[in-house]
Amino acid sequence: MKRIGVWVFYGVGAIAIAYLALYAYAVFTGRDLQPGDPIHIFRKPDAPSYS
């Protein structure tokens, strides 16, 4: 049981660090991340639109 608790603790810590890294990325890139906005990463400007 103690070993499972340690792994849960490490998992929660990893999730927290990932969240802080994402927050730091959003702050330093200056982009406004709004809920519902599509995320465009590596999209070519001349790519066809399938919508």
CORHUQUI-V969934 format. One record per helix or strand. SS is the DSSP state (2 for helix, 1 for strand). FROM is the first residue (numbers start at 0). LEN is the number of residues. If there is no record, write none. Layout:
BEGIN
ss = {SS & SS}
from = {FROM & FROM}
len = {LEN & LEN}
END
This chain:
BEGIN
ss = {2}
from = {1}
len = {28}
END
